[in-house]
Amino acid sequence: MRKIKCVFALLLALLLALGAVACAKDGSDGTGDNVLRFYLWSDDGDTPDGFDEVVNYFNTTYGGDLGFTVSFKFDTQSDYKQNLNLSMASSGSEYDVVFDAAWIYLNDFAKKGYYYDLNEFFREGSEYTGLVSAFSEEYLNGNLFSGGLYGVPLTQTYGEISVAYIRKDWRVECAEDASWTMPSGKFETESGITNESLADGIDNFDELQYYLYWIRDNKQGVVPCLSNNDATWGAWDLINSRNLLTKSAADYVNAGVKQEIKLTSTVTATAYIRRGTVEAAYINDVEDPKSEKGMSSFPAGFNTADTTWQSNFTLARRWAQDGIIDSDVLSTTDSDAQFKAGQGGCVVQTINNFSTVEAALQASTPGAELEIYVNDYAIRNKLTGYAQTDFKAWNYLCVPTAVGEAKRDMFLKFMNWLFSSEENHDLFQYGIKGKHWDVAKDASGQEIEGTYTTQGMESYTFPAYELTWNPNFIRVNSASDPKVMEYMTYMYDSSRYVEILYSEFTFDHTATSELTTALSNADLSNAKSEAVSYYLGQIDDPVISWNSKLQTRYSNTNLQSAVKVIKDSLIEQLQAFIDEQA
């Protein structure tokens, strides 16, 4: 009897094991050979709202025909980066598709051969015609790393537009308030702005200031201009972009000056190229512009330091002293949430967040209304030649070589399906049509081509920049403020950009151990963070204080030694790249 029980138990265990294998093979646990496994991140590490429904819809509607299903795992960004690094350093086969970028590990992992080179599958002659039509040669060529396409580049535009979100209901109230007077001496010029100037909206910086001071004096418990403690999404964005730059991006390109060369996530540089030779370079915000082969070696008109920071620091200090910037700004980490809760007169955000911010604001504050002010002077006036790009995306989907060619081909098949039609693309970009989104309609009920709306729909919060962004598949989000659609259409217009010099060049920050050590210099990394308190107006006599800090930095031999190593390496790498193109 005991033998029978043992045999029975053994058979049962064997059946269960076979069942488990069958489940794995058919993908019901998300790990089978016919399951394409994605590893991505979200703000809270949870699966985005509505996303499980979309995945299930795809799997049941299209999975059978394609011969596979998809599964997704999400982590917070910090956990994601750590786990991705650990995974790739070991087997690298835990996930079939991962998110990566130049600001994460893409440069290093591409060099190490961790990812497949997908270049040939996106070019003319490839069997994946959906990919060939959706990704132009120009677009692909701007996104090569180490000579290959080691990730699918995902972007819709090469520069999102930053705007101030304004409480429209309060702006209207301000425009109707003839009893309040703007305090004297607050405008940089005698502008003659009155309450009536705001009747048609906020159209310039002086009108914005009028509104902010009115908020300060008339809305108790409200911060006129919300900002984060790292100086993002607030006052500094408004102050620093209020005036037209003395030189446009096109001017720099025409003079042979290559701007904003990304060295690390926090350090950038500028270089001067004359007749194919890199004449000079300097590290932005760190190096003495008069140093050898620094800014003084640049062409006339580009060889002196920009001093607009002086008026900007001074204005930021005044806003802080006057209560336009919150006295608790150094402890503020989520100005966006505060604004949505009705606690701010304005906050800065990207324009494509308008509908999300408006819905959240109205949920917390019934009767609230929203509109925008475009803070950048050149963008507000739609000037040409001021926006520049290297045509590189910020986001990439990569396939680890460790997962094998079968999974690589499965990924290519999925992406080809995704970009073969607007219907396919929209499923993952916006969710299920009629449930998560729909085409916007005009006042007569006619659909507006190329738009979408989420008004009254179920929530769908998938971060589309991790899977579906593409310059050829764009819908403009309808909004209550007509300026939003106007400037979003302008944002997607590629003709507004100027291509920066040698846009395919990518700085290798690991080229030598000496360079790696120089880039890890503590004083170098602190240089940018030291400015934050000035941006937030927290420093008395900011111009005198900052000049003193600069002099200390210039006399810091350890820092300047690191800067020289970095600059020399930049000149050497950029020159080698230019020579290869000749």
RODO-2510 file (C-alpha; in nm, 4 decimals, decimal comma):
residues 582
     n   res          X          Y          Z
     1     m     0,0000     0,0000     0,0000
     2     r     0,2848     0,2309     0,0879
     3     k     0,4484     0,1611    -0,2530
     4     i     0,1224     0,2432    -0,4319
     5     k     0,0966     0,5752    -0,2480
     6     c     0,4557     0,6598    -0,3356
     7     v     0,4027     0,5749    -0,7037
     8     f     0,0817     0,7774    -0,7060
     9     a     0,2562     1,0738    -0,5464
    10     l     0,5385     1,0458    -0,7997
    11     l     0,2932     1,0381    -1,0910
    12     l     0,1043     1,3358    -0,9493
    13     a     0,4239     1,5346    -0,9113
    14     l     0,5229     1,4426    -1,2681
    15     l     0,1844     1,5540    -1,4024
    16     l     0,2073     1,8830    -1,2145
    17     a     0,5569     1,9400    -1,3474
    18     l     0,4452     1,8680    -1,7043
    19     g     0,1534     2,1033    -1,6533
    20     a     0,3881     2,3751    -1,5358
    21     v     0,6071     2,3254    -1,8419
    22     a     0,3026     2,3425    -2,0662
    23     c     0,1929     2,6670    -1,9002
    24     a     0,5380     2,8129    -1,9497
    25     k     0,5404     2,7094    -2,3131
    26     d     0,1967     2,8523    -2,3858
    27     g     0,2928     3,1748    -2,2084
    28     s     0,0181     3,1868    -1,9480
    29     d     0,2747     3,2878    -1,6872
    30     g     0,4357     3,5444    -1,9156
    31     t     0,7629     3,3525    -1,9585
    32     g     0,6995     3,1196    -2,2526
    33     d     0,8790     3,1034    -2,5853
    34     n     0,5788     3,2655    -2,7527
    35     v     0,5618     3,5569    -2,5077
    36     l     0,7480     3,8804    -2,5740
    37     r     0,8534     4,0139    -2,2343
    38     f     0,8939     4,3925    -2,1913
    39     y     1,0629     4,5545    -1,8928
    40     l     0,9737     4,9246    -1,8501
    41     w     0,9298     5,1801    -1,5736
    42     s     0,6557     5,4089    -1,4481
    43     d     0,6520     5,6914    -1,1950
    44     d     0,5182     5,4751    -0,9117
    45     g     0,6414     5,1393    -1,0386
    46     d     0,2853     5,0140    -1,0886
    47     t     0,1154     4,9077    -1,4103
    48     p    -0,0329     5,2259    -1,5645
    49     d    -0,4091     5,2782    -1,5453
    50     g    -0,5953     5,0932    -1,8198
    51     f    -0,2835     4,9266    -1,9568
    52     d    -0,3735     4,5702    -1,8600
    53     e    -0,6933     4,6052    -2,0634
    54     v    -0,4973     4,7182    -2,3678
    55     v    -0,2480     4,4307    -2,3375
    56     n    -0,5319     4,1805    -2,3007
    57     y    -0,7099     4,3340    -2,6008
    58     f    -0,3961     4,3009    -2,8114
    59     n    -0,3254     3,9457    -2,6981
    60     t    -0,6789     3,8195    -2,7649
    61     t    -0,7385     4,0177    -3,0858
    62     y    -0,4005     4,0089    -3,2610
    63     g    -0,1857     3,7593    -3,0697
    64     g    -0,3231     3,4557    -3,2509
    65     d    -0,2460     3,5914    -3,5975
    66     l     0,1003     3,7127    -3,4975
    67     g     0,1842     3,3877    -3,3201
    68     f     0,2791     3,5387    -2,9843
    69     t     0,1521     3,7492    -2,6959
    70     v     0,3138     4,0313    -2,4983
    71     s     0,3670     4,0861    -2,1270
    72     f     0,4953     4,3904    -1,9391
    73     k     0,6689     4,4443    -1,6060
    74     f     0,7083     4,7903    -1,4504
    75     d     0,9373     4,9266    -1,1789
    76     t     1,0114     5,2722    -1,0458
    77     q     1,2799     5,4482    -1,2471
    78     s     1,5458     5,4076    -0,9767
    79     d     1,4717     5,0361    -0,9269
    80     y     1,4509     4,9888    -1,3019
    81     k     1,7961     5,1347    -1,3653
    82     q     1,9503     4,9269    -1,0888
    83     n     1,7832     4,6039    -1,2006
    84     l     1,8655     4,6627    -1,5668
    85     n     2,2321     4,7080    -1,4816
    86     l     2,2365     4,3953    -1,2657
    87     s     2,0534     4,1913    -1,5283
    88     m     2,2842     4,2924    -1,8126
    89     a     2,5926     4,2377    -1,5984
    90     s     2,4847     3,8776    -1,5403
    91     s     2,2884     3,6809    -1,7994
    92     g     2,1022     3,9665    -1,9654
    93     s     1,8258     3,7264    -2,0651
    94     e     1,5650     3,8005    -1,8007
    95     y     1,3678     4,0255    -2,0357
    96     d     1,3311     4,0285    -2,4137
    97     v     1,2863     4,4042    -2,4546
    98     v     1,4132     4,6803    -2,2261
    99     f     1,4011     5,0577    -2,2145
   100     d     1,7335     5,2389    -2,2332
   101     a     1,8682     5,5810    -2,3248
   102     a     2,1859     5,7844    -2,3455
   103     w     2,1002     5,9127    -1,9976
   104     i     2,0880     5,5553    -1,8637
   105     y     2,3252     5,2892    -2,0046
   106     l     2,2749     5,2845    -2,3814
   107     n     2,6167     5,4233    -2,4768
   108     d     2,8009     5,1752    -2,2567
   109     f     2,5828     4,8735    -2,3311
   110     a     2,5943     4,9334    -2,7064
   111     k     2,9744     4,9385    -2,6960
   112     k     2,9819     4,6194    -2,4920
   113     g     2,7586     4,4380    -2,7418
   114     y     2,4757     4,3832    -2,4933
   115     y     2,2100     4,4856    -2,7476
   116     y     2,1310     4,3749    -3,1015
   117     d     2,2137     4,6141    -3,3837
   118     l     1,8739     4,6588    -3,5514
   119     n     1,9942     4,8862    -3,8303
   120     e     1,9362     4,6554    -4,1284
   121     f     1,5753     4,5813    -4,0287
   122     f     1,4709     4,9482    -4,0548
   123     r     1,6290     5,0240    -4,3920
   124     e     1,4988     4,9961    -4,7461
   125     g     1,4756     4,6345    -4,8557
   126     s     1,3788     4,5060    -4,5131
   127     e     1,0783     4,2756    -4,4832
   128     y     0,9471     4,4985    -4,2033
   129     t     0,7817     4,7559    -4,4270
   130     g     0,5952     4,9194    -4,1395
   131     l     0,9248     5,0049    -3,9727
   132     v     1,0807     5,1289    -4,2964
   133     s     0,7905     5,3696    -4,3602
   134     a     0,7709     5,4960    -4,0001
   135     f     1,1443     5,5575    -3,9474
   136     s     1,3103     5,7813    -4,2052
   137     e     1,6769     5,7574    -4,3004
   138     e     1,7414     6,0998    -4,1451
   139     y     1,5715     5,9962    -3,8233
   140     l     1,7662     5,6711    -3,8002
   141     n     2,1018     5,8261    -3,8880
   142     g     2,0666     6,0705    -3,6007
   143     n     2,0235     5,7846    -3,3552
   144     l     2,3233     5,5629    -3,4232
   145     f     2,5444     5,4581    -3,1332
   146     s     2,8870     5,3095    -3,1999
   147     g     2,7879     5,2900    -3,5675
   148     g     2,4734     5,0842    -3,5112
   149     l     2,1066     5,1175    -3,4251
   150     y     2,1130     4,9516    -3,0849
   151     g     1,7630     5,0597    -2,9910
   152     v     1,4418     5,1744    -3,1558
   153     p     1,4413     5,5556    -3,1194
   154     l     1,1161     5,6880    -2,9738
   155     t     1,0243     6,0547    -2,9952
   156     q     0,7544     6,2763    -3,1399
   157     t     0,9392     6,6037    -3,1302
   158     y     1,2952     6,7171    -3,0684
   159     g     1,1975     6,9791    -2,8141
   160     e     0,8836     6,9956    -2,6056
   161     i     0,7408     7,3393    -2,5394
   162     s     0,7515     7,4638    -2,1829
   163     v     0,4517     7,6728    -2,0783
   164     a     0,3126     7,8306    -1,7645
   165     y    -0,0238     7,6893    -1,6645
   166     i    -0,2375     7,9815    -1,5499
   167     r    -0,5587     7,9809    -1,3513
   168     k    -0,7862     8,1293    -1,6158
   169     d    -1,0665     8,1954    -1,3658
   170     w    -0,8290     8,4051    -1,1551
   171     r    -0,6824     8,5810    -1,4580
   172     v    -1,0365     8,6865    -1,5577
   173     e    -1,0994     8,8041    -1,2034
   174     c    -0,7722     8,9989    -1,2113
   175     a    -0,8643     9,1606    -1,5436
   176     e    -1,1935     9,2810    -1,3949
   177     d    -1,0360     9,4203    -1,0767
   178     a    -0,9829     9,7918    -1,1346
   179     s    -0,9386     9,8597    -0,7622
   180     w    -0,5982     9,6919    -0,7332
   181     t    -0,2772     9,8634    -0,8435
   182     m     0,0506     9,6978    -0,9338
   183     p     0,3239     9,7926    -0,6806
   184     s     0,5682    10,0446    -0,8269
   185     g     0,9118     9,9415    -0,9454
   186     k     0,8196     9,5807    -1,0222
   187     f     0,8350     9,6062    -1,3998
   188     e     1,1797     9,6159    -1,5571
   189     t     1,0518     9,8967    -1,7793
   190     e     0,7587    10,1348    -1,7507
   191     s     0,5204     9,9101    -1,9393
   192     g     0,1849    10,0735    -1,8707
   193     i     0,0209     9,7380    -1,7976
   194     t    -0,3170     9,7641    -1,6200
   195     n    -0,5873     9,5174    -1,5275
   196     e    -0,7523     9,5691    -1,8668
   197     s    -0,4343     9,4464    -2,0394
   198     l    -0,5149     9,0966    -1,9143
   199     a    -0,8677     9,0847    -2,0567
   200     d    -0,7627     8,8737    -2,3565
   201     g    -0,5163     8,6522    -2,1681
   202     i    -0,1514     8,6809    -2,0668
   203     d     0,0612     8,7565    -2,3714
   204     n     0,3919     8,8906    -2,2362
   205     f     0,6145     8,8834    -1,9297
   206     d     0,4919     9,2128    -1,7825
   207     e     0,1328     9,0911    -1,7955
   208     l     0,2452     8,7722    -1,6251
   209     q     0,4103     8,9707    -1,3455
   210     y     0,0966     9,1805    -1,3029
   211     y    -0,1072     8,8618    -1,2593
   212     l     0,1418     8,7064    -1,0128
   213     y     0,1502     9,0123    -0,7873
   214     w    -0,2302     9,0303    -0,7986
   215     i    -0,2436     8,6657    -0,6873
   216     r    -0,0068     8,7464    -0,4010
   217     d    -0,2293     9,0271    -0,2741
   218     n    -0,5708     8,8752    -0,3419
   219     k    -0,5534     8,4970    -0,2972
   220     q    -0,4591     8,3996     0,0541
   221     g    -0,2790     8,0686     0,1022
   222     v    -0,1858     8,0500    -0,2669
   223     v     0,1701     8,0540    -0,4011
   224     p     0,1782     8,2910    -0,7015
   225     c     0,4466     8,0908    -0,8863
   226     l     0,5134     7,7338    -0,7786
   227     s     0,8614     7,5870    -0,8249
   228     n     1,0449     7,2690    -0,7264
   229     n     1,3480     7,2774    -0,4994
   230     d     1,5736     7,1821    -0,7919
   231     a     1,4542     7,4997    -0,9693
   232     t     1,2555     7,3074    -1,2317
   233     w     0,8985     7,3725    -1,3405
   234     g     0,8646     7,7227    -1,2090
   235     a     1,0008     8,0704    -1,1652
   236     w     1,3446     8,0203    -1,3195
   237     d     1,1948     7,8825    -1,6417
   238     l     0,9890     8,2003    -1,6722
   239     i     1,2664     8,4419    -1,5788
   240     n     1,5427     8,2829    -1,7849
   241     s     1,3409     8,2675    -2,1085
   242     r     1,1595     8,6008    -2,0911
   243     n     1,3787     8,7920    -2,3381
   244     l     1,4887     8,7190    -2,6925
   245     l     1,8387     8,5740    -2,7051
   246     t     2,1030     8,7939    -2,8659
   247     k     2,1977     8,5059    -3,0946
   248     s     1,9857     8,2294    -3,2411
   249     a     2,0746     7,8645    -3,2809
   250     a     2,1204     7,9307    -3,6516
   251     d     2,3786     8,2000    -3,5699
   252     y     2,5829     7,9503    -3,3698
   253     v     2,5653     7,6891    -3,6443
   254     n     2,6670     7,9401    -3,9121
   255     a     2,9643     8,0477    -3,6992
   256     g     3,0816     7,6881    -3,6543
   257     v     2,9923     7,6734    -3,2857
   258     k     2,8588     7,3391    -3,1638
   259     q     2,6483     7,3888    -2,8494
   260     e     2,5237     7,1653    -2,5705
   261     i     2,7509     6,8676    -2,6283
   262     k     2,6344     6,6167    -2,3700
   263     l     2,9302     6,4852    -2,1707
   264     t     2,7329     6,3350    -1,8821
   265     s     2,3762     6,3704    -1,7600
   266     t     2,4721     6,6963    -1,5835
   267     v     2,7724     6,8311    -1,7756
   268     t     2,7661     6,9881    -2,1226
   269     a     3,0258     7,1596    -2,3377
   270     t     3,0598     7,3909    -2,6376
   271     a     3,3107     7,3599    -2,9212
   272     y     3,4288     7,5784    -3,2094
   273     i     3,5026     7,4141    -3,5451
   274     r     3,6684     7,6152    -3,8237
   275     r     3,7204     7,4576    -4,1651
   276     g     3,6943     7,1076    -4,0244
   277     t     3,9328     7,1675    -3,7351
   278     v     3,8224     7,1806    -3,3710
   279     e     3,9887     7,5045    -3,2619
   280     a     3,8631     7,5298    -2,9050
   281     a     3,6140     7,4098    -2,6471
   282     y     3,4932     7,4961    -2,3008
   283     i     3,2888     7,3244    -2,0298
   284     n     2,9624     7,5116    -1,9816
   285     d     2,9149     7,6939    -1,6495
   286     v     3,2461     7,5654    -1,5143
   287     e     3,5521     7,6793    -1,7042
   288     d     3,7048     8,0245    -1,7110
   289     p     3,6104     8,1505    -2,0600
   290     k     3,9467     8,3300    -2,0824
   291     s     4,1480     8,0114    -2,0389
   292     e     4,3675     7,8726    -2,3145
   293     k     4,1542     7,7319    -2,5948
   294     g     3,8472     7,8441    -2,4048
   295     m     3,5820     8,0929    -2,5097
   296     s     3,8435     8,3564    -2,5912
   297     s     3,9495     8,1359    -2,8838
   298     f     3,6017     8,1438    -3,0358
   299     p     3,5099     8,3744    -3,3286
   300     a     3,4138     8,7377    -3,2768
   301     g     3,0723     8,7723    -3,1206
   302     f     3,0995     8,4334    -2,9519
   303     n     3,4131     8,4837    -2,7423
   304     t     3,2741     8,6667    -2,4412
   305     a     3,0667     8,5369    -2,1547
   306     d     2,6923     8,5947    -2,1509
   307     t     2,6063     8,8273    -1,8626
   308     t     2,2268     8,8010    -1,8732
   309     w     2,2542     8,5800    -1,5642
   310     q     2,3076     8,8968    -1,3606
   311     s     1,9635     9,0421    -1,4318
   312     n     1,8086     8,6962    -1,4058
   313     f     1,9584     8,6272    -1,0610
   314     t     1,8539     8,9749    -0,9461
   315     l     1,4947     8,9253    -1,0605
   316     a     1,4758     8,5801    -0,9028
   317     r     1,5907     8,7303    -0,5721
   318     r     1,3259     9,0015    -0,5924
   319     w     1,0522     8,7465    -0,6628
   320     a     1,1600     8,5465    -0,3580
   321     q     1,1696     8,8549    -0,1366
   322     d     0,8303     8,9713    -0,2653
   323     g     0,6633     8,6364    -0,2056
   324     i     0,6114     8,5435    -0,5703
   325     i     0,8337     8,2409    -0,5067
   326     d     0,7247     8,0403    -0,2027
   327     s     0,9333     8,0861     0,1128
   328     d     0,9207     7,7044     0,1518
   329     v     1,0440     7,6384    -0,2017
   330     l     1,3544     7,4525    -0,0797
   331     s     1,1288     7,1786     0,0559
   332     t     0,8987     7,1607    -0,2474
   333     t     0,9403     6,8461    -0,4566
   334     d     0,6104     6,8280    -0,6483
   335     s     0,4918     7,1683    -0,7644
   336     d     0,2708     6,9991    -1,0225
   337     a     0,0699     6,8227    -0,7491
   338     q     0,0347     7,1480    -0,5555
   339     f    -0,1016     7,3258    -0,8600
   340     k    -0,3472     7,0459    -0,9316
   341     a    -0,4663     7,0826    -0,5713
   342     g    -0,5468     7,4499    -0,6322
   343     q    -0,2549     7,5870    -0,4316
   344     g    -0,0791     7,7895    -0,7022
   345     g    -0,1378     8,0805    -0,9365
   346     c     0,0817     7,9230    -1,2016
   347     v     0,3213     7,6348    -1,2563
   348     v     0,5471     7,5438    -1,5476
   349     q     0,4958     7,2163    -1,7319
   350     t     0,5247     7,0761    -2,0823
   351     i     0,2372     7,1757    -2,3040
   352     n     0,1172     6,8242    -2,3774
   353     n     0,0195     6,7739    -2,0129
   354     f    -0,2563     7,0355    -2,0367
   355     s    -0,5627     6,8099    -2,0350
   356     t    -0,4262     6,5943    -1,7530
   357     v    -0,3483     6,8967    -1,5352
   358     e    -0,6817     7,0594    -1,6155
   359     a    -0,8818     6,7478    -1,5250
   360     a    -0,6961     6,7063    -1,1946
   361     l    -0,7347     7,0746    -1,1085
   362     q    -1,1070     7,0741    -1,1778
   363     a    -1,1509     6,7556    -0,9746
   364     s    -0,9924     6,9189    -0,6699
   365     t    -1,1256     7,2709    -0,7278
   366     p    -1,4705     7,2854    -0,8899
   367     g    -1,5070     7,5912    -1,1100
   368     a    -1,1347     7,6251    -1,1761
   369     e    -1,0276     7,6914    -1,5344
   370     l    -0,6929     7,6582    -1,7059
   371     e    -0,5006     7,8349    -1,9820
   372     i    -0,1382     7,8727    -2,0876
   373     y     0,1299     8,1353    -2,1227
   374     v     0,4190     8,0382    -2,3523
   375     n     0,7216     8,1520    -2,1541
   376     d     0,9979     8,1359    -2,4153
   377     y     1,0058     8,4593    -2,6161
   378     a     1,1194     8,2999    -2,9435
   379     i     0,8656     8,0179    -2,9228
   380     r     0,5834     8,2504    -2,8177
   381     n     0,6484     8,4572    -3,1291
   382     k     0,7147     8,1472    -3,3435
   383     l     1,0501     8,2725    -3,4609
   384     t     1,2561     8,0515    -3,6888
   385     g     1,6153     7,9504    -3,6268
   386     y     1,5997     7,9430    -3,2473
   387     a     1,5255     7,5755    -3,1876
   388     q     1,8106     7,3357    -3,2507
   389     t     1,8345     6,9614    -3,2415
   390     d     2,0719     6,6748    -3,3035
   391     f     1,7742     6,4618    -3,4137
   392     k     1,8458     6,2160    -3,1340
   393     a     1,5617     6,0624    -2,9402
   394     w     1,5666     6,0528    -2,5614
   395     n     1,4064     5,7092    -2,5432
   396     y     1,4921     5,3689    -2,6920
   397     l     1,3667     5,0115    -2,6859
   398     c     1,6496     4,7582    -2,6956
   399     v     1,6740     4,3819    -2,7372
   400     p     1,9481     4,2112    -2,5312
   401     t     2,1625     3,9776    -2,7418
   402     a     2,1351     3,7208    -2,4619
   403     v     1,7681     3,6469    -2,5458
   404     g     1,8500     3,5116    -2,8919
   405     e     1,7487     3,5943    -3,2473
   406     a     1,4040     3,4346    -3,2180
   407     k     1,2987     3,6908    -2,9572
   408     r     1,4655     3,9691    -3,1550
   409     d     1,2600     3,8763    -3,4599
   410     m     0,9451     3,8515    -3,2485
   411     f     1,0096     4,2057    -3,1256
   412     l     1,0618     4,3334    -3,4792
   413     k     0,7371     4,1670    -3,5838
   414     f     0,5521     4,3346    -3,2986
   415     m     0,6991     4,6787    -3,3720
   416     n     0,6257     4,6316    -3,7425
   417     w     0,2623     4,5591    -3,6506
   418     l     0,2551     4,8613    -3,4190
   419     f     0,3722     5,1040    -3,6878
   420     s     0,1907     4,9483    -3,9832
   421     s    -0,1288     5,1444    -3,9227
   422     e    -0,2656     5,4320    -3,7196
   423     e    -0,5221     5,1978    -3,5649
   424     n    -0,2549     4,9626    -3,4335
   425     h    -0,0395     5,2463    -3,3074
   426     d    -0,3250     5,4262    -3,1337
   427     l    -0,4187     5,1176    -2,9319
   428     f    -0,1007     5,1351    -2,7241
   429     q    -0,0489     5,5115    -2,7508
   430     y    -0,3940     5,6222    -2,6336
   431     g    -0,5718     5,3054    -2,5223
   432     i    -0,8944     5,1465    -2,6451
   433     k    -1,0859     5,3858    -2,8670
   434     g    -1,4243     5,4743    -2,7220
   435     k    -1,3128     5,3704    -2,3747
   436     h    -0,9901     5,5554    -2,3054
   437     w    -0,9979     5,8129    -2,5865
   438     d    -1,1803     5,9328    -2,8946
   439     v    -1,1328     6,1753    -3,1819
   440     a    -1,2134     6,5305    -3,0738
   441     k    -1,5114     6,7062    -3,2285
   442     d    -1,5796     7,0678    -3,3122
   443     a    -1,8821     7,2724    -3,2039
   444     s    -2,0945     7,1236    -3,4839
   445     g    -2,0098     6,7671    -3,3791
   446     q    -1,7716     6,6977    -3,6674
   447     e    -1,4565     6,5005    -3,5930
   448     i    -1,1355     6,7041    -3,6029
   449     e    -0,8771     6,5077    -3,7993
   450     g    -0,5515     6,4318    -3,6232
   451     t    -0,6831     6,4966    -3,2712
   452     y    -0,7795     6,3007    -2,9634
   453     t    -0,9648     6,3700    -2,6420
   454     t    -0,9852     6,1907    -2,3092
   455     q    -1,2702     6,4038    -2,1764
   456     g    -1,5167     6,1803    -1,9921
   457     m    -1,3156     5,8669    -2,0685
   458     e    -1,1623     5,6067    -1,8401
   459     s    -0,8055     5,6740    -1,7286
   460     y    -0,5176     5,5502    -1,9431
   461     t    -0,1774     5,6620    -1,8161
   462     f     0,0720     5,4529    -2,0115
   463     p     0,3980     5,6511    -2,0719
   464     a     0,3897     5,6396    -2,4523
   465     y     0,7500     5,7597    -2,4846
   466     e     0,8547     5,4086    -2,3808
   467     l     0,6906     5,2311    -2,6742
   468     t     0,4933     5,4260    -2,9347
   469     w     0,6296     5,7769    -2,9908
   470     n     0,7088     5,8417    -3,3573
   471     p     0,7203     6,1587    -3,5732
   472     n     0,4755     6,0066    -3,8242
   473     f     0,2055     5,9051    -3,5751
   474     i     0,0875     6,2127    -3,3912
   475     r    -0,2525     6,3256    -3,2715
   476     v    -0,2917     6,6652    -3,1081
   477     n    -0,4734     6,6598    -2,7774
   478     s    -0,7820     6,8787    -2,7810
   479     a    -0,7887     7,1416    -2,5081
   480     s    -1,0176     7,4093    -2,3690
   481     d    -0,7519     7,6728    -2,4421
   482     p    -0,7130     7,7100    -2,8219
   483     k    -0,3510     7,8185    -2,7695
   484     v    -0,2667     7,4643    -2,6616
   485     m    -0,3562     7,3064    -2,9949
   486     e    -0,2011     7,6000    -3,1803
   487     y     0,1370     7,5638    -3,0120
   488     m     0,1331     7,1844    -3,0058
   489     t     0,0926     7,1860    -3,3833
   490     y     0,3859     7,4264    -3,3960
   491     m     0,5844     7,2016    -3,1583
   492     y     0,5583     6,9053    -3,3955
   493     d     0,6659     7,1105    -3,6981
   494     s     1,0161     6,9871    -3,7780
   495     s     1,0849     7,2918    -3,9986
   496     r     1,1294     7,5088    -3,6892
   497     y     1,4525     7,3287    -3,6002
   498     v     1,8090     7,3988    -3,6986
   499     e     2,0330     7,0928    -3,7100
   500     i     2,3339     7,1398    -3,4880
   501     l     2,6790     7,0737    -3,6255
   502     y     2,7854     6,7097    -3,6515
   503     s     2,4648     6,5898    -3,4918
   504     e     2,5714     6,2233    -3,5044
   505     f     2,8668     6,2827    -3,2740
   506     t     2,8357     6,1194    -2,9323
   507     f     3,0914     6,1871    -2,6619
   508     d     3,2407     5,8718    -2,5084
   509     h     3,2696     5,9546    -2,1392
   510     t     3,4491     5,6253    -2,0698
   511     a     3,7215     5,6630    -2,3353
   512     t     4,0043     5,6586    -2,0800
   513     s     4,0356     5,6026    -1,7060
   514     e     4,1796     5,9538    -1,6755
   515     l     3,8659     6,0970    -1,8383
   516     t     3,6364     5,8896    -1,6178
   517     t     3,8189     6,0176    -1,3104
   518     a     3,7995     6,3783    -1,4312
   519     l     3,4254     6,3542    -1,4952
   520     s     3,3722     6,2208    -1,1429
   521     n     3,5393     6,5283    -0,9916
   522     a     3,3150     6,6392    -0,7048
   523     d     3,3636     7,0115    -0,7774
   524     l     3,2556     6,9540    -1,1358
   525     s     2,9349     6,7793    -1,0371
   526     n     2,8654     7,0453    -0,7751
   527     a     2,9027     7,3320    -1,0212
   528     k     2,5505     7,2934    -1,1543
   529     s     2,3825     7,2203    -0,8214
   530     e     2,5439     7,5271    -0,6653
   531     a     2,3417     7,7518    -0,8942
   532     v     2,0029     7,6184    -0,7801
   533     s     1,9753     7,8500    -0,4787
   534     y     2,0441     8,1459    -0,7080
   535     y     1,7797     8,0287    -0,9535
   536     l     1,5329     8,0168    -0,6658
   537     g     1,6244     8,3622    -0,5366
   538     q     1,7531     8,2358    -0,2024
   539     i     2,0870     8,4254    -0,2029
   540     d     2,1374     8,7857    -0,0904
   541     d     2,3325     9,0068    -0,3313
   542     p     2,3357     8,7236    -0,5873
   543     v     2,5564     8,8941    -0,8461
   544     i     2,8374     8,9693    -0,5988
   545     s     2,8014     8,6259    -0,4413
   546     w     2,8092     8,4397    -0,7723
   547     n     3,1098     8,6320    -0,9035
   548     s     3,2964     8,5369    -0,5866
   549     k     3,2010     8,1731    -0,6378
   550     l     3,3245     8,1848    -0,9977
   551     q     3,6608     8,3236    -0,8923
   552     t     3,6969     8,0449    -0,6356
   553     r     3,6144     7,7920    -0,9036
   554     y     3,8679     7,9380    -1,1474
   555     s     4,1442     7,9218    -0,8855
   556     n     4,0608     7,5616    -0,7930
   557     t     4,3580     7,3798    -0,9493
   558     n     4,2071     7,0357    -0,8950
   559     l     3,8893     7,1339    -1,0767
   560     q     4,0709     7,3120    -1,3578
   561     s     4,2980     7,0114    -1,4055
   562     a     3,9903     6,7890    -1,4466
   563     v     3,8377     7,0406    -1,6857
   564     k     4,1503     7,0353    -1,9030
   565     v     4,1408     6,6553    -1,9273
   566     i     3,7741     6,6640    -2,0272
   567     k     3,8194     6,9453    -2,2761
   568     d     4,1234     6,7848    -2,4387
   569     s     3,9355     6,4556    -2,4716
   570     l     3,6353     6,6327    -2,6234
   571     i     3,8524     6,8099    -2,8808
   572     e     4,0304     6,4844    -2,9649
   573     q     3,7091     6,2807    -2,9979
   574     l     3,5240     6,5435    -3,1988
   575     q     3,8208     6,5924    -3,4308
   576     a     3,8464     6,2177    -3,4901
   577     f     3,4770     6,2043    -3,5702
   578     i     3,5046     6,4942    -3,8167
   579     d     3,8050     6,3344    -3,9844
   580     e     3,6114     6,0095    -4,0279
   581     q     3,3342     6,1995    -4,2059
   582     a     3,5727     6,3660    -4,4501
***
